[in-house]
Amino acid sequence: MGAARLALSCLDLTSLDDRDDAGAIEALCAKAQGPAGPPAALCVWPRFVAQARAALPASIRVAAVANFPEGALDAARALRETQAILDAGGDEVDLVLPWRALAAGDAYSAAALVVQVRAACAGKTLKLIVESGELGSSELIRQACVIGLDAGVDFLKTSTGKTSTGATPDAARVMLRTIAGHARKDEVGFKASGGVRTVADAAIYIALVREILGEPAIGPNRLRFGASGLLADIESVLLQKGPGKPAAHGDY
């Protein structure tokens, strides 16, 4: 039960379906205020930030995505979406790194976009999605993480959840070791997203964070899970309702 309670406290309850509408966000906000207790945050499209913020207590943060899911090398778009999130009352920005540019050898341009967004949302939580499953190699994942660490992001996040490979323990180890070896090692958190559907899945990443970053990193200030289906399994454990409904293939 300890892993379930911790996973809930670190959960970014997420809905990033192309078909999302006001009704879907209303239902998501209701789920976030269910009997098991609140998650750390809700994560939605920028156009739903104002609705979510109005429906939730201040203790539940509102996050939204920018440059998502493509990770285009388009600073104007990323900045426009970031500003929309801030203007609507968002607390956190989940930014997709231009990972294709990085993989093609243009680390400079990819890093420049992250630096600009960091400056635009100073004082707010910024999570950098490195799309580890698409980068593939440990060296590219490490390089993506260093871009974020040097730029001043608050979290490194595995995946958009929109590709065939989401979070994996192997990628998480690379990301966590890169954090641990950086001058900002005590400031930066880790977010596993894409395929984290059960408390048992979450427990793998909790153990990795504890092993590599230490006990001070265990909590929502430095550990998050981005998921749409994880809450059902958490509630099944905490409320002893029996197994939660498995998330459908392709769910965040």
PLY file of the C-alpha trace (Angstrom):
ply
format ascii 1.0
element vertex 252
property float x
property float y
property float z
element edge 251
property int vertex1
property int vertex2
end_header
0.00 0.00 0.00
2.96 2.32 0.57
3.88 2.24 -3.13
0.29 2.99 -4.12
0.03 5.96 -1.77
3.37 7.31 -2.96
2.46 6.82 -6.61
-0.77 8.75 -6.08
1.03 11.64 -4.41
3.42 11.79 -7.40
0.83 11.25 -10.14
0.29 13.69 -12.99
-3.18 12.47 -13.93
-3.14 12.94 -17.68
-5.56 13.32 -20.57
-3.98 14.16 -23.92
-6.38 12.51 -26.34
-7.02 14.32 -29.61
-10.74 13.89 -28.91
-10.66 15.59 -25.50
-13.41 18.14 -24.93
-14.79 20.10 -21.98
-16.75 17.06 -20.81
-13.63 14.89 -20.74
-11.76 17.48 -18.68
-14.70 17.83 -16.28
-14.58 14.06 -15.74
-10.81 14.16 -15.27
-11.10 16.86 -12.62
-13.72 14.79 -10.81
-11.41 11.75 -10.86
-8.67 13.89 -9.33
-10.91 14.58 -6.35
-11.88 10.97 -5.72
-11.99 8.97 -2.50
-8.37 7.77 -2.58
-7.01 11.31 -2.40
-5.53 13.86 -4.78
-2.75 13.43 -7.33
0.13 15.88 -7.61
-1.22 17.46 -10.78
-3.44 17.18 -13.82
-1.80 17.32 -17.25
-3.92 18.51 -20.18
-3.79 20.33 -23.49
-3.15 24.07 -23.14
-6.71 24.93 -24.21
-8.10 23.19 -21.12
-5.86 24.79 -18.49
-8.33 27.49 -17.46
-11.14 24.96 -17.07
-9.01 22.60 -14.99
-7.63 25.39 -12.82
-11.15 26.66 -12.06
-12.39 23.17 -11.13
-9.53 22.14 -8.85
-8.26 23.21 -5.44
-4.95 25.06 -5.42
-3.29 22.00 -3.87
-3.64 20.12 -7.19
-1.34 21.66 -9.76
-2.28 22.09 -13.41
0.27 21.14 -16.06
-0.01 21.37 -19.82
2.09 20.36 -22.78
4.03 22.51 -25.24
5.61 21.53 -28.56
3.62 18.32 -28.13
3.79 15.64 -29.31
6.01 16.22 -32.34
8.92 17.99 -30.67
9.31 20.28 -33.64
12.21 22.67 -33.99
9.77 25.59 -33.78
10.60 28.00 -30.98
7.78 30.38 -31.89
5.21 27.64 -31.43
6.75 26.39 -28.19
6.83 29.90 -26.76
3.28 30.64 -27.88
1.94 27.51 -26.24
3.96 28.13 -23.08
2.56 31.64 -22.79
-0.97 30.33 -23.29
-0.45 27.90 -20.41
0.81 30.65 -18.13
-1.93 33.10 -19.12
-4.59 30.49 -18.31
-3.20 29.91 -14.81
-1.08 26.83 -15.40
1.52 25.84 -12.82
3.71 23.53 -14.90
4.84 23.16 -18.51
5.76 19.79 -20.05
7.92 20.68 -23.07
8.94 18.24 -25.79
12.61 18.53 -26.70
13.29 18.81 -30.46
14.64 15.29 -30.28
14.78 14.76 -34.05
17.06 17.77 -34.38
19.26 16.39 -31.61
19.39 12.96 -33.27
20.35 14.63 -36.56
23.30 16.34 -34.90
21.81 19.78 -34.26
22.10 19.85 -30.49
22.65 23.61 -30.53
19.23 24.45 -31.98
17.48 21.93 -29.76
19.13 23.42 -26.69
18.36 26.98 -27.77
14.62 26.22 -27.85
14.74 24.79 -24.32
16.65 27.82 -23.04
14.05 30.18 -24.53
11.14 28.31 -22.97
12.92 28.16 -19.62
13.27 31.94 -19.67
9.62 32.38 -20.69
8.30 30.35 -17.75
10.76 31.42 -15.06
9.37 30.59 -11.64
7.13 27.81 -12.96
7.90 24.11 -13.05
9.35 23.04 -16.41
9.57 19.37 -17.36
11.57 18.39 -20.44
10.28 15.39 -22.41
13.29 13.77 -24.05
11.37 11.02 -25.90
13.85 8.41 -24.76
12.28 5.54 -26.70
12.82 7.33 -30.01
16.34 8.53 -29.23
17.23 4.94 -28.52
20.93 5.12 -27.68
22.16 5.80 -24.18
24.46 8.53 -25.46
21.65 10.46 -27.17
19.45 10.11 -24.08
22.30 11.37 -21.92
22.90 14.28 -24.29
19.21 15.21 -24.20
19.27 15.18 -20.41
22.35 17.40 -20.26
20.59 19.93 -22.51
17.76 20.10 -19.99
19.98 20.16 -16.94
22.17 22.92 -18.32
19.10 24.95 -19.34
17.63 24.83 -15.84
14.63 22.52 -16.25
13.05 21.12 -13.10
12.26 17.59 -14.31
13.47 15.23 -17.00
10.57 13.23 -18.43
10.90 10.04 -20.43
8.23 10.22 -23.08
5.20 11.83 -24.66
3.27 8.57 -24.39
2.46 8.95 -28.09
5.17 6.68 -29.52
5.60 2.92 -29.51
8.14 2.97 -26.65
7.36 4.91 -23.50
9.19 4.76 -20.19
11.64 1.90 -19.70
13.86 1.07 -16.72
16.95 1.13 -18.94
16.26 4.66 -20.15
15.35 5.73 -16.62
18.74 4.54 -15.35
20.54 6.64 -17.96
18.44 9.68 -17.13
18.80 9.30 -13.37
22.56 8.73 -13.57
22.89 11.84 -15.72
21.03 13.84 -13.08
23.19 12.31 -10.34
26.37 13.31 -12.15
25.35 16.93 -12.76
25.97 20.00 -10.62
22.17 20.39 -10.22
21.73 16.83 -8.98
19.87 17.88 -5.82
17.41 20.13 -7.66
16.12 18.13 -10.61
13.43 15.48 -10.64
12.42 12.57 -12.87
9.08 11.80 -14.51
8.22 8.40 -15.96
5.48 8.52 -18.56
4.17 6.26 -21.26
3.17 2.74 -20.24
3.14 3.21 -16.46
-0.22 1.54 -15.81
0.03 -0.29 -12.49
1.36 0.24 -8.99
3.89 -2.49 -9.75
5.11 -0.48 -12.77
5.44 2.63 -10.61
7.31 0.70 -7.92
10.10 -0.09 -10.39
10.77 3.60 -10.94
10.40 4.47 -7.26
13.14 1.94 -6.51
15.40 3.32 -9.24
14.99 6.90 -8.04
15.68 5.84 -4.46
18.78 3.89 -5.53
20.32 6.57 -7.76
19.10 9.92 -6.38
18.45 8.89 -2.80
15.58 9.22 -0.37
15.30 13.04 -0.67
14.11 12.57 -4.26
11.16 10.39 -3.23
8.14 12.67 -3.35
6.21 14.88 -5.79
8.80 17.65 -5.77
11.23 15.38 -7.61
9.31 12.30 -8.75
6.27 12.17 -11.01
4.34 9.64 -13.04
2.48 10.74 -16.16
-0.45 8.42 -16.72
-4.12 8.16 -17.52
-4.69 4.57 -16.43
-2.54 4.33 -13.29
-5.16 5.89 -11.01
-7.51 2.91 -11.39
-4.89 0.49 -10.10
-3.87 2.86 -7.29
-7.50 3.08 -6.18
-7.90 -0.69 -6.36
-5.06 -1.01 -3.84
-5.90 1.90 -1.56
-9.66 1.31 -1.52
-9.36 -2.48 -1.76
-11.76 -2.63 -4.67
-10.03 -5.46 -6.53
-7.90 -5.05 -9.65
-8.33 -1.80 -11.51
-9.46 -1.73 -15.10
-6.35 -2.09 -17.27
-5.47 0.88 -19.42
-6.18 0.34 -23.10
-3.25 0.05 -25.49
-2.15 3.51 -26.43
-3.32 5.14 -23.19
-0.84 7.54 -21.64
0 1
1 2
2 3
3 4
4 5
5 6
6 7
7 8
8 9
9 10
10 11
11 12
12 13
13 14
14 15
15 16
16 17
17 18
18 19
19 20
20 21
21 22
22 23
23 24
24 25
25 26
26 27
27 28
28 29
29 30
30 31
31 32
32 33
33 34
34 35
35 36
36 37
37 38
38 39
39 40
40 41
41 42
42 43
43 44
44 45
45 46
46 47
47 48
48 49
49 50
50 51
51 52
52 53
53 54
54 55
55 56
56 57
57 58
58 59
59 60
60 61
61 62
62 63
63 64
64 65
65 66
66 67
67 68
68 69
69 70
70 71
71 72
72 73
73 74
74 75
75 76
76 77
77 78
78 79
79 80
80 81
81 82
82 83
83 84
84 85
85 86
86 87
87 88
88 89
89 90
90 91
91 92
92 93
93 94
94 95
95 96
96 97
97 98
98 99
99 100
100 101
101 102
102 103
103 104
104 105
105 106
106 107
107 108
108 109
109 110
110 111
111 112
112 113
113 114
114 115
115 116
116 117
117 118
118 119
119 120
120 121
121 122
122 123
123 124
124 125
125 126
126 127
127 128
128 129
129 130
130 131
131 132
132 133
133 134
134 135
135 136
136 137
137 138
138 139
139 140
140 141
141 142
142 143
143 144
144 145
145 146
146 147
147 148
148 149
149 150
150 151
151 152
152 153
153 154
154 155
155 156
156 157
157 158
158 159
159 160
160 161
161 162
162 163
163 164
164 165
165 166
166 167
167 168
168 169
169 170
170 171
171 172
172 173
173 174
174 175
175 176
176 177
177 178
178 179
179 180
180 181
181 182
182 183
183 184
184 185
185 186
186 187
187 188
188 189
189 190
190 191
191 192
192 193
193 194
194 195
195 196
196 197
197 198
198 199
199 200
200 201
201 202
202 203
203 204
204 205
205 206
206 207
207 208
208 209
209 210
210 211
211 212
212 213
213 214
214 215
215 216
216 217
217 218
218 219
219 220
220 221
221 222
222 223
223 224
224 225
225 226
226 227
227 228
228 229
229 230
230 231
231 232
232 233
233 234
234 235
235 236
236 237
237 238
238 239
239 240
240 241
241 242
242 243
243 244
244 245
245 246
246 247
247 248
248 249
249 250
250 251
